[in-house]
Every structure is written in C-alpha cells, then in structure tokens.
Amino acid sequence: MQLINDRAKKFNGIPLSILDLAMINEGSNAGQSFKNSVDLAQHADKWGYNRFWLAEHHNMPGVASSATSVIIGHVAGATETIRVGAGGIMLPNHAPLVIAEQFGTLDALFPGRIDLGLGRAPGSDQATAFALRRTLQSSGNDFPEQLDELRAYFKHDPTARVRAFPGEGQDIPIWLLGSSDFSARLAAELGLPFSFASHFAPTYMMHALNLYHRNFKPSKDLEKPYTMLGINIIAADTDEKAQWLATSHQQMFLNIRRGITTQFKPPIDDVDAAWSEFEKSAVAELSNWPSTIVGSPETVKKKLEAFMDMTKADECIISSGIFNHEDRLRSYEIVSEMMA
C-alpha cells in the first residue's frame, strides 16, 4: 500500500496534505468552488503536499463536494502527481459495489494516485440520510459488514457471483476515518491506516490514537500503524490578518452549533457582535484547540511542531476555512514554505 507520494515534501519529517470541502462562498456558486479547488490542488501539487482529499457532505448550501467521486476525478485530471481521494466517502449512504466500481474507475484513470477514505456517519441529517438510502436500515452499525463487502470487490475472485469491473484486482489504499474510537478499533483490527477528525472533534483524539496503536495488527496492507490527523490552519503574513481571516471559520462553527446551514461567510471586523457570551466561550474553546492554528508563519510553525510532538502523527491533513481564494492559497503557501 503506497501512502506517500514520491514527490511529497515534509515538515519535520512528516508529510502534509490538504482536506478541501469545496466551500461555496456567500454570493458565489458551486462552479466557482470547483475552479478554486482545482487551482488549489494544482498549487498543492507544485508545493509538495502529499494528498488532496475531498469530503462527502449533503444538504449543505455551503459545501459543493456532495458528488465526491466526480470531483475527485475532476481534480485528479487537472493535477500530475499529488494523491487525490475521499476524506471521506460515507459508506452507509452507498451500495459497496457502486463505490468499488467508482474508485476502480478512478484508479484505472489515474493509476497509483487514488485514496479511498471511508466514514460511517451520514454526512448529513437523518432526513437527508433517508433521501439518500430510501431506508434507514443501512446505518453505521453495519459498517464493518459493508466494509468487508467493499474490500471483497477489490479482490480477484473468479468464483464470486458479483464482481466489480473496474475494481477487481486493483490495489487502492483504503483508510478508515473517525471522530470517536469505533473506527480506531476497526482500523487496528484490520491493519488499515487511520485518520482522525481532530480538526472538529479533538476531545477524543488522544484516546482514539492510543487505542489504534495499542491494538494494531499488521496486515498485508500495512506492517505498522499509520495515522493522519485533521488540523485547521489559517495562516497569513501577520497574526492580526490571520485572526481576521479566521472569523469566517468561526462563523461556520457558530452556525453549526446553532443548527443553521448557510453559504460560507466572509470575514467580519466586529466578531463579538456576532454571538452571545455563551457562544463566544464556545468559539474561544475552538480557538484554543491544539488542532486549530491561526497566525503568522512563526506562530504556525511553533504550534504545528507542538501538535506533532504531542500526537506523534505520521501525517497531518490541513483544512483552511478561508473565504477569499487568494488568501487561502497564501495560507497553504506559507505552510509549504516550512516543508523541506
């Protein structure tokens, strides 16, 4: 299983990757979001990032990556060497055969560059989950069985009654993603790489990592544990500008807590006017997470080193919730300048 792009650069010996939600900015549209995603991926390819992942979400006016495999193919076709994949596909939303065929097709088009990260959450609310599945009998509870079925389609088995073409016999890295200990335990049991969503659920991060490392069983796919952690980084040339840019991410976090779905908001000058004292404390908690880093190059470097020292991660995948595309490019460029 190839996990690292041969041309990837590293920060203190650790490869860095990008998680993109193809955010739809307020007043913009999905078409522009996809253009921005492609432009970012092309820059990331040149800057030495290891992989570029897109995540499946539904019924969210600010997220355009719902047809995840389609946009993965679009990005992979516009780049040269960077690994492109799903971070992730929410497997309970799909028939495993369909995912095997889709990613078998992607791997046939872009050999050795496609990753398949899998999650068991719906990536939406219950009503949307029902609209996707037509039944709620398929849930995260049967995720291990769905995973077994999916993995079987990638094996060469001439005796199987149902086979995936493309898909059969193709070596596509499968990752398990999670924000709790469920996927950590399963990834350890199966000997698969594990990515934890510490960029939005840091509370259980160390617990999940310890479980994964303690219970890991070597497999034909992976000889030793491999972890990738999500991290928010909003970098700018000064701490002050980075803090201002981060108000877009803070508004998104606040709206999620309020149960409101909107397009991605521009930065605001008076952020305290946007929330109550209780909400302000919640946003302050977000800002204090070790997995959320906002600041100048010096600040980002110091905090990123501290995060890696604390977690001993094998890789970090960066989400940068920044409204203006040029500012988002600059944020990732700042981090790339720290990589050797």
C-alpha positions in Angstrom: 0.0 0.0 0.0 1.6 3.3 -1.1 0.7 6.1 1.3 3.2 8.8 0.4 3.7 10.5 -3.0 7.3 10.2 -4.1 7.4 14.0 -4.7 5.9 14.9 -1.4 7.9 17.3 0.9 7.9 17.0 4.6 7.6 19.3 7.7 9.9 18.0 10.4 9.9 14.6 8.7 6.1 14.5 8.4 4.2 14.8 5.1 1.4 17.3 5.0 -1.9 17.0 3.0 -5.0 19.1 2.2 -8.6 18.5 3.1 -11.0 20.5 0.9 -14.7 20.8 1.2 -15.2 22.9 -1.9 -16.8 25.6 0.2 -19.4 27.7 -1.6 -18.8 31.3 -0.7 -21.7 33.7 0.1 -22.8 35.1 -3.3 -20.9 32.5 -5.3 -21.8 29.1 -6.7 -20.6 25.5 -7.0 -18.9 26.1 -10.4 -16.6 28.7 -8.9 -15.9 26.5 -5.9 -14.8 23.7 -8.2 -12.5 26.1 -10.1 -11.0 27.2 -6.8 -10.5 23.6 -5.7 -8.7 22.7 -8.9 -6.5 25.8 -8.7 -5.6 24.9 -5.1 -4.8 21.3 -6.0 -2.6 22.4 -8.8 -0.7 24.7 -6.5 -0.5 22.0 -3.8 0.9 19.6 -6.4 3.8 22.0 -7.1 4.3 22.9 -3.4 4.9 19.3 -2.4 1.7 18.4 -0.5 1.2 14.6 -0.2 -2.5 14.3 -1.0 -5.7 16.3 -1.7 -8.9 14.9 -0.2 -12.5 15.9 -0.7 -15.3 15.1 1.8 -18.8 13.9 1.2 -21.5 16.1 2.7 -25.1 16.6 1.8 -27.9 19.2 2.2 -25.4 21.9 3.0 -25.6 25.1 0.9 -22.0 26.0 1.7 -20.4 22.7 0.6 -20.2 21.6 -3.0 -18.4 18.2 -2.7 -21.5 16.0 -2.4 -20.8 14.0 -5.6 -17.4 13.2 -4.2 -16.1 10.7 -6.7 -17.0 13.1 -9.6 -15.0 16.0 -8.2 -12.1 13.6 -7.3 -11.9 12.7 -10.9 -12.0 16.3 -12.0 -9.2 17.3 -9.6 -7.0 14.2 -10.4 -7.4 15.0 -14.1 -6.1 18.6 -13.6 -3.1 17.6 -11.5 0.1 15.5 -12.1 1.5 13.6 -9.1 -0.4 14.6 -5.9 -2.6 11.8 -4.5 -6.3 12.6 -4.7 -9.1 10.9 -2.8 -12.0 10.9 -0.4 -11.8 12.1 3.1 -14.2 10.5 3.0 -17.0 8.5 1.4 -19.8 7.9 3.9 -20.2 4.2 3.1 -23.7 3.7 4.7 -25.0 6.1 2.1 -24.0 3.8 -0.8 -24.0 0.3 -2.1 -20.5 -1.1 -1.7 -20.5 -2.4 -5.3 -21.1 1.2 -6.6 -18.1 2.6 -4.6 -15.9 -0.3 -5.7 -16.8 0.5 -9.4 -16.4 4.3 -8.9 -13.0 4.0 -7.3 -11.9 1.2 -9.6 -12.7 3.6 -12.4 -10.8 6.4 -10.8 -7.7 4.2 -10.2 -7.9 3.0 -13.8 -7.8 6.6 -15.0 -5.2 7.8 -12.5 -3.1 4.7 -11.5 -1.4 4.9 -8.1 -2.9 8.3 -7.2 -6.3 7.5 -5.7 -7.1 7.1 -2.0 -10.4 5.8 -0.6 -11.1 7.1 2.9 -14.3 5.7 4.4 -16.5 7.0 7.2 -19.7 5.6 8.8 -21.5 8.9 9.6 -24.2 10.0 7.2 -22.5 13.3 6.4 -26.0 14.9 6.8 -29.1 14.9 8.9 -31.5 12.0 9.2 -34.0 13.2 6.7 -31.2 13.6 4.1 -29.8 10.2 5.0 -33.3 8.7 4.3 -33.4 10.5 0.9 -30.0 9.0 0.0 -30.7 5.5 1.2 -34.5 5.2 0.9 -34.3 3.3 4.2 -32.5 3.8 7.5 -31.9 0.1 7.9 -28.4 0.8 6.5 -26.6 2.6 9.3 -23.2 3.0 10.9 -23.9 -0.2 13.0 -23.4 -2.5 10.0 -20.3 -0.5 8.7 -17.9 -3.5 9.4 -20.0 -5.7 7.2 -20.3 -3.1 4.4 -16.5 -2.6 4.6 -15.9 -6.4 4.2 -18.2 -6.4 1.2 -16.4 -3.5 -0.4 -13.0 -4.9 0.2 -14.1 -8.2 -1.3 -14.9 -6.5 -4.6 -11.3 -5.4 -4.9 -10.0 -8.9 -4.6 -9.6 -11.2 -7.6 -12.2 -13.9 -7.2 -13.4 -15.6 -10.4 -15.8 -17.6 -8.4 -17.7 -14.6 -6.9 -21.3 -14.2 -8.1 -21.0 -10.4 -8.2 -17.7 -8.8 -9.3 -16.7 -5.2 -9.8 -15.3 -4.1 -13.1 -13.3 -1.9 -12.8 -12.3 -2.6 -9.3 -11.4 -6.2 -9.1 -7.7 -6.8 -8.5 -6.9 -3.1 -8.1 -4.7 -2.0 -5.1 -6.5 1.1 -3.9 -5.5 2.3 -0.4 -8.4 2.1 2.0 -8.4 4.4 5.0 -10.8 4.4 7.9 -11.9 7.8 9.2 -13.4 8.6 12.5 -14.2 11.1 15.2 -14.6 8.5 18.0 -13.0 5.2 19.0 -15.1 3.0 16.7 -13.1 3.3 13.5 -9.9 3.4 15.5 -10.6 -0.1 16.9 -11.7 -1.4 13.5 -8.7 0.1 11.6 -6.4 -1.5 14.2 -8.1 -4.9 13.9 -7.9 -4.9 10.1 -4.4 -3.4 9.9 -5.5 -0.3 7.9 -4.4 3.3 8.1 -6.5 5.6 10.3 -7.3 9.2 10.0 -8.9 11.0 13.0 -11.1 14.1 12.5 -9.3 16.2 15.2 -10.0 19.3 13.2 -13.5 19.3 14.5 -13.6 16.6 17.3 -10.3 16.9 19.2 -11.7 15.7 22.5 -11.3 12.0 21.8 -8.1 12.4 19.6 -5.5 11.0 22.0 -7.8 8.3 23.3 -8.5 7.1 19.7 -4.8 7.2 18.8 -3.8 5.2 21.8 -6.5 2.6 21.1 -5.3 2.3 17.5 -1.6 1.9 18.3 -2.2 -0.4 21.2 -4.5 -2.8 19.2 -2.9 -2.6 15.8 -2.5 -5.9 14.0 -0.1 -6.0 11.0 -1.7 -7.0 7.7 -0.8 -7.5 4.1 -1.9 -3.8 3.6 0.1 -2.3 6.4 3.0 -3.6 8.5 2.8 -0.9 11.2 0.3 1.7 12.4 -0.1 4.8 10.2 -2.1 7.8 11.5 -3.2 11.0 9.8 -4.7 13.8 11.9 -7.0 16.6 10.7 -5.9 20.1 11.7 -7.2 23.6 11.0 -4.6 26.1 9.9 -5.3 29.7 8.9 -2.0 31.4 8.1 -1.3 34.9 7.0 1.7 37.2 6.9 0.7 38.7 10.3 -1.1 37.3 13.3 -3.6 40.1 13.0 -4.6 39.3 9.5 -4.8 35.6 10.3 -7.2 36.3 13.2 -9.4 38.4 10.9 -9.5 35.7 8.2 -10.4 33.1 10.9 -13.7 34.9 11.6 -15.1 33.1 8.6 -14.3 29.7 10.1 -15.6 30.9 13.5 -18.9 31.9 11.9 -19.2 28.5 10.2 -18.6 26.8 13.6 -21.1 29.0 15.3 -23.8 28.3 12.7 -23.3 24.6 13.0 -23.8 24.9 16.8 -27.0 26.9 16.1 -28.3 24.3 13.6 -28.1 26.8 10.7 -26.8 25.9 7.2 -25.5 28.8 5.1 -23.0 29.6 2.4 -19.5 30.3 3.7 -19.4 33.8 5.2 -16.8 36.5 4.6 -14.6 37.7 7.5 -16.1 40.4 9.8 -14.4 43.2 11.8 -16.5 43.1 14.9 -16.7 39.4 15.6 -18.0 39.9 19.2 -21.2 41.3 17.8 -22.0 38.0 16.0 -22.6 35.9 19.1 -23.8 35.8 22.7 -21.4 35.5 25.7 -22.2 31.7 25.8 -21.5 31.3 22.1 -18.3 33.4 22.5 -17.0 31.0 25.1 -17.7 28.1 22.7 -15.8 29.8 19.8 -13.0 30.6 22.2 -12.8 26.9 23.0 -12.5 26.2 19.3 -9.6 28.7 19.0 -7.8 27.0 21.9 -7.8 23.5 20.5 -4.3 22.3 19.7 -5.7 21.2 16.3 -6.7 24.8 15.4 -3.8 27.0 14.5 -4.2 30.7 13.5 -1.4 33.1 12.9 1.7 34.3 11.2 4.4 31.9 9.8 6.3 32.0 13.1 3.1 31.2 15.1 2.0 28.4 12.8 5.4 26.8 12.8 5.7 26.8 16.5 2.2 25.4 17.1 2.4 22.8 14.4 5.6 21.5 15.8 3.9 21.3 19.2 0.9 19.5 17.8 3.1 16.9 16.1 5.2 16.4 19.2 2.1 15.8 21.3 0.4 13.4 18.9 3.3 11.6 17.1 1.2 11.7 14.0 2.6 10.1 10.8 0.9 12.8 8.7 -1.3 15.8 9.1 -4.2 16.8 6.7 -4.9 20.6 6.8 -8.3 22.3 6.4 -8.2 26.0 5.9 -11.6 27.7 6.1 -10.7 31.0 4.4 -13.2 33.0 2.4 -11.0 34.7 -0.3 -9.3 32.2 -2.6 -6.1 34.2 -2.8 -5.9 34.3 1.0 -6.5 30.6 1.1 -3.7 30.0 -1.4 -1.4 32.1 0.6 -2.2 30.2 3.8 -1.2 26.9 2.2 1.8 28.5 0.5 3.0 29.7 3.9 2.8 26.2 5.3 4.5 24.8 2.2 7.5 27.1 2.7 8.1 25.3 6.0 8.4 21.9 4.3 11.8 20.6 3.2 
